[in-house]
Amino acid sequence: MQQASFDRGTFASLLGIRHDGAGIVDVLAVGDSIAVLCEGDRILSSYPYTTPGEFEQRPRLLSTNAAENNFIDEIEPLRWNLNEYDRPALVCMTDALGQWVLAHRDDEPSPIAILRQVKSIAGFKRFVTSERKASRLRRDDTTLLAYWRY
């Protein structure tokens, strides 16, 4: 049983961000973590998912078994130019939080405005606990990386 599990491999998602220092951001995604481009608190674009329903599908993931990674050459990075915006923000997150953001993208206040109010790890934990208790956020790993340029 252990050998079969080893042969099958373990799997992970990957969200890679490369910032050239001059405002150009390249985003590479494998799996169900997402990057969100914002102008202030308004969501402009998300990658690789754009709707909350996409999180219900089974994502392609990186495997420790190289034979499972033959799709890697098909993945094209996405390029965003932050210089095109007055108040750009780049917010990266794992699937549970990404689904929450996309599900509430048209709400007031926006999900980005809500996340911007989180100022500490303890505050993030309180936010996650509160949203889970209200059944608005799935119980899953929840990671957030935010780059507010202003």
C-alpha positions in Angstrom: 0.0 0.0 0.0 2.8 2.4 0.8 4.6 1.6 -2.4 1.4 2.3 -4.4 1.0 5.6 -2.6 4.7 6.4 -3.4 4.3 5.5 -7.0 1.2 7.7 -7.3 3.1 10.6 -5.8 2.1 13.6 -3.7 0.5 16.7 -5.2 0.7 20.4 -4.6 -0.5 23.7 -6.1 2.0 26.5 -7.0 1.4 30.2 -7.5 4.6 31.9 -8.8 4.9 35.7 -9.0 7.8 37.5 -10.6 8.0 41.3 -10.2 10.6 43.0 -12.4 10.9 45.9 -10.0 9.5 48.3 -12.7 5.8 47.4 -12.3 5.6 44.3 -14.6 4.3 41.2 -12.8 4.3 37.7 -14.3 2.0 35.1 -12.7 2.3 31.4 -13.1 -0.3 29.1 -11.6 -0.7 25.4 -11.2 -3.6 24.2 -9.2 -6.2 26.2 -7.4 -4.4 29.1 -5.7 -5.2 32.4 -7.4 -3.7 35.8 -7.9 -6.1 38.8 -8.0 -5.2 42.2 -9.6 -7.0 45.1 -8.1 -7.4 48.9 -8.7 -7.8 50.0 -5.1 -10.4 47.7 -3.6 -12.0 46.8 -7.0 -11.1 43.5 -8.5 -10.0 43.8 -12.1 -8.8 40.3 -12.9 -8.0 37.0 -11.4 -5.9 34.1 -12.5 -6.1 31.2 -13.1 -9.8 31.1 -11.9 -12.3 33.8 -12.5 -15.5 32.5 -10.9 -16.2 30.8 -7.6 -17.6 27.7 -9.3 -14.3 26.9 -10.8 -13.0 25.9 -7.4 -15.5 22.9 -7.4 -13.5 21.2 -10.3 -10.6 19.0 -9.7 -7.4 21.1 -10.3 -4.3 19.9 -12.1 -1.6 19.8 -9.5 2.2 19.4 -9.5 3.3 15.9 -8.6 6.4 14.3 -7.1 5.9 11.7 -9.9 7.4 13.5 -13.0 5.2 11.5 -15.4 2.2 13.3 -13.9 3.6 16.7 -14.8 3.5 16.5 -18.6 1.0 19.4 -18.8 3.6 21.9 -17.4 4.8 22.9 -20.9 1.2 24.0 -21.8 1.0 26.6 -19.0 1.5 30.2 -20.1 2.3 32.8 -17.5 0.0 35.8 -17.4 1.5 39.3 -17.4 0.0 42.3 -15.6 1.4 45.8 -15.8 0.8 47.6 -12.5 1.9 50.9 -14.0 -1.4 51.1 -15.8 -3.2 51.7 -12.5 -3.2 54.5 -9.9 -3.7 52.2 -6.9 -2.7 48.7 -7.9 -2.9 45.8 -5.6 -1.8 42.2 -6.1 -3.4 39.7 -3.7 -2.5 36.0 -3.8 -4.4 33.3 -1.9 -5.1 29.6 -1.5 -8.3 28.1 -2.7 -10.7 28.6 0.2 -10.0 32.3 0.4 -9.9 32.6 -3.4 -13.3 31.2 -3.7 -14.6 33.5 -0.9 -13.1 36.6 -2.7 -14.6 35.7 -6.1 -18.0 34.8 -4.5 -18.2 38.2 -2.9 -16.5 40.3 -5.6 -19.6 42.5 -6.1 -20.4 43.0 -2.5 -20.1 46.3 -0.5 -17.7 46.5 1.1 -15.6 44.5 -1.4 -13.7 41.5 -0.2 -10.5 43.3 -0.9 -11.5 46.2 1.3 -12.3 43.7 4.1 -8.9 42.0 3.7 -7.1 45.3 3.6 -8.5 46.0 7.1 -6.6 42.9 8.4 -3.4 44.3 9.9 -1.9 41.3 11.8 -1.7 37.6 12.0 -4.1 37.6 14.9 -6.5 39.7 12.9 -6.3 37.3 10.0 -7.1 34.4 12.3 -10.1 36.2 13.7 -11.3 37.0 10.2 -10.9 33.3 9.1 -12.6 32.0 12.2 -15.5 34.5 11.8 -16.1 33.7 8.1 -15.9 29.9 8.8 -18.4 30.2 11.7 -20.8 32.0 9.3 -20.3 29.3 6.7 -19.0 31.8 4.2 -15.5 30.4 4.1 -14.7 26.7 3.5 -12.7 24.9 6.2 -9.4 24.5 4.3 -5.9 25.8 4.4 -6.1 29.6 4.2 -3.1 31.6 3.1 -2.9 35.2 2.0 -0.1 37.3 0.5 -1.0 40.9 -0.4 1.0 43.6 -2.1 -0.6 47.0 -1.7 1.4 49.5 -3.8 -0.2 52.5 -2.1 
